[in-house]
Amino acid sequence: MNTYQTEIELRLDWSDMDYFKHINNVSYFRFIQSARVHYWDMIQLNDYYRKYNIGPILASCKCDFLKPLHYPGTILVRTLLSQIKNTSFHLHHTMLDADKNIAAEAEDIIVLFDFDNNKKHNIPDILRNNMESLEKRNF
């Protein structure tokens, strides 16, 4: 079984609520984004982008809502790398409420993109190695 090597705790804001007094589905995607960017920081992808102008674009984001969240509170978003391909990688996110119950699960597909040449770019060894090192396993 794969274990989560990264996690981020996020505060639920009053402004995240909708008319029905639970956290709106749109907010879940902001939580996923926070976890995704945190993961990119952990593998030094943002540094790579600043140096080479090659960075991530989000190709797909899917979320399954399993349990409503309510204000006030916090959530824990755990992230793991589920797959690396030539030009893309997949992240799996699990959102836990304050009682550690799963509130949602999400999947991202991120493509590495060369912004100077406007095309996909192979994932370089340094980033692949950073991911494998963080995940404590080989892909």
Secondary structure, DSSP 8 states (H G I E B T S, - for coil): -----EEEEEEE-GGGB-TTSSB-HHHHHHHHHHHHHHHHHHTTHHHHHHHHSEEEEEEEEEEEE-S---SSEEEEEEEEEEEE-SSEEEEEEEEE-TTS-EEEEEEEEEEEEETTTTEE----HHHHHHHHHHHTS--
